Amino acid sequence: MNNLDGEHFNNTYSRLPDYFYTRLDPTPLENPRIVAYSPSAGQQLNLEDTRETRKKLTLIGSGNRAWPGSEPLAMVYSGHQFGAYNPQLGDGRGLLLGELVNTRGEKWDLHLKGAGPTPYSRFGDGRAVLRSCIREYLASEALHHLGIPTTRALCVVTSDTPVYRETREAGSTLLRLARSHIRFGHFEYFFFNKRYEALKELADYTIEHLFHDLAGMKAVAGSDKGYQLFYAEVVHLTATLIARWQAAGFAHGVMNTDNMSIIGDTFDYGPYGFMDDFNWHYICNHSDHSGRYAFSQQPDIGYWNCGRLGQALVPLFDDVELIQKALDQYPQIYTQTYTRLMLDKLGLVAEEEEDAELVRDLLQLLHDSHCDYTLFFRTLSSFPSEQAVNQLEPLVNHPSLAPWLDSYKKRLKRNPLDDQNRQKRMKQVNPKYILRNYLAQQAIEKAEKGDYQEIENLMNVLVSPYDEHPDFEHYAGQPPEWGKKLEVSCSS
């Protein structure tokens, strides 16, 4: 099977009425060349990593050739941005090329980011720049291999086409894969425009194609019960996603409702950041002056965004109290998921009543000591060895460390795992390597000079972040001081 031949498309979204989108082709880039390709993502499409594959993807990714069987379109949607409703949104610099089905029967959206202007570009040029494409490429693949639901990135293409931001930059594209590109904002668009029949069409389409495996869904499709099951599942997926972000120390940066995936994937990477020194109130987005999307706010924002989706679904319900009942489950789902993830990071098998306090005390200790979050848990994975204790003391450098380690050691005595098995399990959930901002920045600066090797080097560790990788040990250390002070904004 060769999924570059165009025989395996099933473009269901393009079969919806034309008020869901605008059909148009990408605007070609000049003198394109491929910057990066993810063999792992390519496997989802049954693509072989060959010179011919990369050559074809360079042409497709630059808009100079159509993927046979694709039907490009720009989706229309709206959304709440930094808490305020914006009705003028939609795919302003990206196109849904089509939906490709692999040999396992899985459907993957192909989306070209940076494809040129669309009717929803809002006076923009519809282009993306190399730095933003590299950041999304690295981050989406990094999160995927950490086990966090996310869109994927197939390849990055750059060109000689000039794009003007603060300076002149190279027009570039990212070819993104996702199980769906439907956002909370799709539903808001039709709700706020009072197009309730279209809203129902969208909900029914989403349920049929993305939530058809919900228990009993076929029997209750198109009813209050069916829509409640759908909404409750979206709430569940969103709460568990954000719990995974929190446990990994990941901040998204722009949790607008138009950046929220209906299937609970991490979506639309911009000024994201993995925390270096732990700070509950970490703000990764330099444009977020109020701290609305600070790390500590993400769980509440997820709840708020689910509330906005629930509001948009009101016209589908006879009994709107069912919406609130589903939304009310969010805090419990989030807390249970986050607690379990944190206990896994601590190597604790069964939960005890005092464990919540153990976790809270640890997070307070990390916050007060400004300790590197990833390095702490990776080092703790070797506790109680003398080497681990000797490494933890300078890493944390806080008087509360010793009392916390004493409490932890006592708790481990009631843990059913011996030290060896516990340490092994902890190293399977506490990564040695994460995509630190300064590492991404170094790769970007080299790529802008035509050297793409650093991207490949980073991907070597990001695709297996729990392994040791002795040849890349320098990626696992604390960042330099300048690396902790990088400013990333929405334009990134």
Disulfide bonds with the S-S distance in Angstrom:
none
